[in-house]
Amino acid sequence: MKKKQAKQGKQRKKSGFSKDKRRKHHHWLVSVFYADGEKFGRVYTDKGKADRFAERQRKSPVVKSARITQVS
């Protein structure tokens, strides 16, 4: 019997953002992509606020997608 190989996509590199003990807060970038091709980005220091903003934007009919990425 042959074993099925797991499909391997892109492997994300683990960020070293949590290693720096001097850092007081992290920065979260919310990228919003609109149906007409426009892009908008906003940076938050609170992950909860970034999550709420992204969810609120996703509810809009003109928003194609909203992403949250840690930038520092």
C-alpha positions in Angstrom: 0.0 0.0 0.0 1.2 3.5 -0.9 0.9 6.3 1.6 -0.7 9.5 0.4 1.6 12.4 0.5 0.3 15.5 2.1 0.0 18.4 -0.3 2.7 20.9 0.6 2.0 24.5 -0.2 4.2 27.5 0.7 5.7 27.2 4.1 5.5 30.4 6.1 8.6 31.5 7.9 8.0 32.0 11.6 8.5 35.7 12.4 10.8 36.6 15.2 8.5 39.4 16.4 7.8 37.6 19.7 11.5 37.2 20.5 12.3 40.9 21.2 11.9 41.5 24.9 12.4 45.3 24.5 9.2 45.6 22.4 6.3 47.2 24.3 3.7 46.5 21.6 3.2 45.0 18.2 1.9 46.6 15.0 -0.9 45.1 13.0 -1.6 46.1 9.4 -5.2 45.8 8.1 -5.2 45.7 4.3 -8.6 46.3 2.7 -9.1 45.4 -1.0 -12.1 46.9 -2.8 -14.0 45.5 -5.7 -12.9 48.5 -8.0 -9.2 47.7 -7.4 -8.5 50.3 -4.7 -6.4 49.3 -1.7 -6.5 50.8 1.8 -4.3 50.1 4.8 -4.4 51.0 8.5 -2.0 50.1 11.2 -3.1 49.3 14.8 -1.1 48.5 17.9 -4.0 46.5 19.4 -4.8 43.2 17.7 -8.4 43.3 18.9 -9.1 46.7 17.3 -7.5 45.4 14.1 -9.7 42.4 14.1 -12.9 44.4 14.7 -12.0 46.9 11.9 -11.3 44.1 9.5 -14.6 42.3 10.3 -16.5 45.6 10.0 -15.0 46.2 6.6 -15.7 42.6 5.4 -19.4 43.3 5.9 -19.4 46.0 3.3 -20.6 45.0 -0.2 -17.8 46.9 -1.9 -15.0 45.2 0.0 -13.5 42.2 -1.8 -11.2 41.1 1.1 -9.6 42.4 4.3 -6.4 40.9 5.7 -4.5 41.4 9.0 -0.7 41.0 9.1 1.8 41.6 11.8 4.4 44.1 10.7 6.5 44.6 13.8 
